[in-house]
Amino acid sequence: MSAQLEKDLSWESSMLGILYRQLFVSRKPLTNHISLNGQTALVTGSNGGLGLEASRQLLQHGLSRLIMAVRSQASGDGAAEMLRKEFPDVHIQVWLLDMADYESIHAFTKRYQGLGRVDYTILNAAMQSSNFEHHAKTGHELVFQVNYISTVLLCMLLAPILKDTTYTGVTVKPPVLSIVGSDTMYFSKFSSAGLVFPRMDNPGSYERMTQYMDSKLLLMIFINRLAQQIDPDDVIINVCNPGMVAGTGLGRNGSPNPGFAEKYLVPLFVKALGRSVQSGASVYVHALLDEGKKGHGSFISDWGIKPYPRLLYISEGQELSDRLWQETIEELKPELGEVRAMYS
Ligand SMILES: NC(=O)c1ccc[n+]([C@@H]2O[C@H](COP(=O)([O-])OP(=O)(O)OC[C@H]3O[C@@H](n4cnc5c(N)ncnc54)[C@H](OP(=O)(O)O)[C@@H]3O)[C@@H](O)[C@H]2O)c1
C-alpha cells in the first residue's frame, strides 16, 4: 500500500508534516475490539521504553503468552516482574538476545523455533550513539550493525519459521512480524550512488542522527524488498514507526563533551513535541492488529499506512535497493546458512 502513496510523500516528509502529526494527530482506538486470548507475542528490547509499553498494551488486549527478548537478564527480569504484577495470569518469559552478537541471535532463533506459533513479533531493539564505534567481531559501525545488519538478519531467520507454523495455532490469521523503523528516514540524505556498507562504516562522515536516519532508511528499503518475497498469507511483515516519543532511553550514548544543541536543544525539542510512550507504542499495536495484509511491506505510522521514502519511488532508488540487497546477502551468507536459499 505504501507503494501507492507517493502523492502524500512531500507532505509526510516535510518538517511541517512532522510538526503537524506530532502535535495534532493522536492515537486512534483499534477498529475492532480484539482479544488476544490464546495468542503469543515476542518483543525485542522490551525491558524499557516503547518495547515495554507495547508489551503492556498487548497484555491489556488479553494476550496469553509474552516473550520479552532483552540483552540484560536483570533488566528484563525487572520489567517482567512489573508486568507479572499487573497481569498475574499471563505466562511471561524473559529471553536473552543481544543484537550485537550473531551467536546470541542464532541461539535465540533456535529457541524461537521451539515456541510453536508466535502470532506477533516486534523487532524493536535499536540504538543511537554520538560516538563512532567499530563492532569488535564484524568490524561494522555499531549503530549500523544493530539497527540494520542484525535486524535484517533476524528478520530473514524468523520469517521462514513463522511461515512453517502459520496454521498450527489457535487462529488461522497469518502471524505478523513488525520491524520498528522511524519517520526520520524521510530526512536521510543517503545518496543512491556507491556501495552502502563502506559508507555506513566510515568514521569520517559519522554523525549521530545521520547514522540513525540512514540505518532506518536502509531498513525500510530492505524490508520492502524482503516483503516482496514473502506471501502475506504466510507471514505479514511491515515497518512501524512510533513517531517522536519523549521519555525513552534512545537519547543515551551521548558524546563525552556535548555541544549546546545535544545538551539542551535536542532534549527540549523532544520534550516539547514528543508523544507519550503510551501513544507511540500504540502504533506498534495498530501495526500488528489493524492493518492486516494491506500493510504487508508497508510503512505504518500515525495509525495508518504512509508513503515510503523518496528513493523507493525513483529508479536510482531501485538500483540502491538492488545493491543493498546484494551487499547484505553477501555479508550475511555465513549467518544465513540454509535459509539463504529461500531468498532470491
Ligand atoms: N523514541 C523515539 O522518539 C523513537 C522514534 C522513532 C522510532 N523509535 C524506535 O523505537 C524503538 C525503541 O526505542 P525507544 O525509544 O524505546 O528507546 P530505548 O528505550 O532505548 O529502547 C531501545 C531498546 O533496544 C534495546 N537494545 C539496544 N541495543 C541492543 C542490543 N545490542 N541488543 C538487544 N537489545 C538492544 C535496549 O536495551 P538496553 O536497555 O539493554 O539498552 C532497549 O530495550 C527503536 O527501534 C527506535 O529506533 C523511537
The ligand as an ORCA input file, in Angstrom:
! r2SCAN-3c Opt
* xyz 0 1
  N      11.884      7.313     20.950
  C      11.618      7.803     19.752
  O      11.373      9.021     19.591
  C      11.580      6.908     18.546
  C      11.129      7.439     17.312
  C      11.077      6.604     16.209
  C      11.486      5.289     16.315
  N      11.934      4.813     17.518
  C      12.351      3.418     17.591
  O      11.647      2.776     18.642
  C      12.416      1.658     19.105
  C      12.501      1.675     20.613
  O      13.212      2.810     21.009
  P      12.964      3.568     22.403
  O      12.714      4.969     22.064
  O      12.010      2.822     23.233
  O      14.439      3.521     23.011
  P      15.037      2.687     24.242
  O      14.252      2.969     25.461
  O      16.485      2.992     24.233
  O      14.800      1.184     23.806
  C      15.670      0.522     22.945
  C      15.692     -0.928     23.340
  O      16.605     -1.601     22.456
  C      17.478     -2.358     23.257
  N      18.764     -2.583     22.596
  C      19.673     -1.672     22.183
  N      20.767     -2.298     21.704
  C      20.530     -3.631     21.820
  C      21.274     -4.779     21.517
  N      22.510     -4.722     21.021
  N      20.717     -5.990     21.744
  C      19.478     -6.084     22.274
  N      18.735     -5.023     22.614
  C      19.255     -3.806     22.395
  C      17.655     -1.584     24.544
  O      18.165     -2.443     25.556
  P      19.028     -1.835     26.773
  O      18.045     -1.174     27.674
  O      19.667     -3.049     27.370
  O      19.998     -0.873     26.177
  C      16.212     -1.155     24.774
  O      15.480     -2.173     25.360
  C      13.760      1.748     18.392
  O      13.748      0.892     17.261
  C      13.816      3.194     17.938
  O      14.661      3.364     16.827
  C      11.985      5.580     18.641
*
